[in-house]
Amino acid sequence: QLNDYQEEAIAQKQRELNVDVARLKVLKADHQSQQYRLEDKLMKYFPAEIEKTQGFIKGFQSDIRTVAAHPLPEEGFCGMEVNGIRFAEKAEAGEAILAICKTNQSLEPVPLGSYRGFKMELSFDSFQKEYQVLLKGEMTHRVPIGTSAAGNIQRLDNALAGIPARLEKAEQQLDNLRSQQEAAQAELGKPFPQEAELAEKSARLAELDAKRKSVFHRIFKGAVL
């Protein structure tokens, strides 16, 4: 039969083990949730994001070829079509775009013309409260419209010149996605790192529970007799 000191020591150990086992079970549940999320990412997220980013890369590469096929002249203006009219002067083309902005009442993108191998649409961004020209090739390149007629043409040229930087960013994003995919694959299936500790403490707790129950049973049985 256990004395009071021994019973209290067992009870204290049980309390400590209960706290440890509960904590470890929470950690194990979190580990299992992370494993499920990794599996879901490997099955759905990464393949979809990689495919989408590869599409962006192909689109940017195609648009870079279009820009190269329609270079800026060393002098003068390469011309622009606005609403079916061909403009040979930069300022006139820019003024034509501004005139359409003033009369446009559509909240949806409307056809505007073409420039350097790209179709143009006019769109109003209600959040930014500004008009934008959408240069549409394989990808869409948004260009905010200002108040300067010639300056807006320069903005279009700057957007086209900036496509290689967007391509580089997409290629970096693809590399990052593949690295994350590899890291997730390496983590998938890893066992709970504290499984042995959880098993040992659970077994010890069960042992102490059984010991106390046995003692209480003997005490109860002796009291009845």
N, C-alpha and C positions, 0 to 999 in steps of 0.2 A: 504494500500500500504506500502511496506517495504522501509525503508530508506537505504542509501548506507551502513551504518554500519551493519544493519541486513542482507542485501544481502551478504556482504562479510563474515559475520559469518556463514551463511548457506553454502556458497561456500567452506569455509575452512573446515567445518564439513563434507561436501560431499567428499572433497579430502581425508580427514583422513579415512572416512568410506570406500572409494574406495580402499585405500591401505590395510586396515584391511580385507575387504571382499576378495580381490584378494589373500592375504596371506593365509587366512583360506581355500579358495578353493584349493590352491596348497597343503596345508596340508591334506585336505580331499581326494584329488586325490591320494596322496601318501599313505594314510591310506587304500584306496580301493585297490591300487596296492599290498600293503602288504597282504591284505586279500586274494586276488587272488593267490598270491604266496604261502601263507599258505595252501590254499585249494589244490593247485597243489601238494605241498609237501606231504600233508596228503594222497592224492589219489595215488601218484606215487613214490616219492622219498623214503619216510620212509618205505613203504611196501617192495620195492625192496632192499633197503640197509639192512633192518632187515633180510630178507630172505637170502641175500648173506652172511651176517655175521653169521647167524645160520648155514649155510653150512660150513663156515670156522671152526666154533667151532666143528661141527661133524667130519670134516676132521682131525683136530688136535687131537681130542680125539681118533679117530681110529689109527692115526699114533703113538700116545703115547702107545697104546696097542701093536702095532707092535714092537716098541722099547723094551717094557717090555718082549715080547716073544722072543726077540733076544738080550739078555744082553751081555755086555762085560765080558769075563772071568777075574777072579782075576789075572791070570798070562797068558802070551802069547797073541796070536792073534786069533780072532774068524774066520778068513779066509775071502777071498773076491774073487768073480769071475770077471775077466776082459777079455773081448773079448772071452768068452767061456773057459778060462783057470782058474782053481782054484788055488789060491795062499794061502799058509799057513803061510807065513812070511809077516809081515807088510811092511818091506822095499821093498821086491820084488813086492808086490802089488802096492805100491806107485810109484816105478820105471816104472811099466807097464803103469800106468796112464800117467806119464810124457812122456813116449815114444810115446803114442798115440797122445798126445798134439802136439808133434813135427812133426808128419806125417799127422795130420788131416788138410784137406783143405776145409772142408764143413763149410758154414756159418750157416747151420741149425743144431739143436741138433741131435746127432747121438747116437745110443745105445752104452753103455760102459760096462755094466755088472750088478752085484747086490751086495748088502752089507747089512747085518743085516735085511733082509726082505724087503729091498727097491730096486727097480730098479734104475740103474744109467744111466744117459745120459751125454754126454760131449757137452758143448755149449761154443761158443766164444762170449763174450760181446764186441761188436765193440765200444761201448761208453766208457767203462772202459778199453778196450784193454787188456782183461784178459780172460783166460779160466775158466770155472766154471763147477763143477760137479753138476748135478741136481739129488738130491735124491727124487725119486717119489714114494709116497705112495698114500693116499687119497689127500694129498697136495704135493706141490713141494717145496723143500728146497734147495736153491741155496748156493753153497759153492765155493768161489774163490780158485783157485789153485795157490800155490806158487812154489818155486823151491825145497823145501825139500820133499823128497819122504815120509819119515815117518811123517813129519809134516802135510802133506796133509791128511793122514789117521786120524790124531788127529783132524784136522779141520772138517772132516766128523762126527766124534764122538761128537765133540762140538756142531755141528748143530743139531744132533739128541737129545742131552741133553738139547738143548735150546727150544725144542718144547713146553714144559709146559709154558714157558714165553710167547710164541706166543699165546698159548691158553688163558692165563690170559689177554693178551692185547685185544684179540678178545672179550672176555667176558665183559671187561670194555667198549669196543666200543659198544657192544649190549646194555649195561645199559645206556650209553650216548644217543644212538639213541632213546631208549624208553622214556627217560626223555625229550628229545627234542620233541618227538612226543606228549607227554602229554602236554607240554608247548604250542605247536602249536595248539593243540585241544582246550586248554583253551582260547587262543587268538582269535580263529576263531569265527566270528559272532559278535565280540564286535563292538558296534557302534562308530562312530567318536566322540571322547571325547569332541570336541568343537562344536558339532552340534548346541547346543542351542545358543551359542554365534554367530555362523554364521547366524542362522535364525534371531536372534534379530537384528543384524547389517544390514543384507540384507533388512529386513523389514523397518528399520529406514532409510536406504539409499533410498529405493523406495519411502518412505514417503516424504523425502526431495526433491527428483527428481520431484515428483508430485506437491509439493508446489511451487517450482521454475517455473515449466512449467505453473502452473496456474497463477502465478504473471506475467510472460512474456506474457501470452495469454491476460490478462487484459490490460497490457500496450500497446500491439500491437493493440488490439481492440480499445482502447481509442485514439490511435494515428490516426487510420484510420477514426474514427468518427470525 
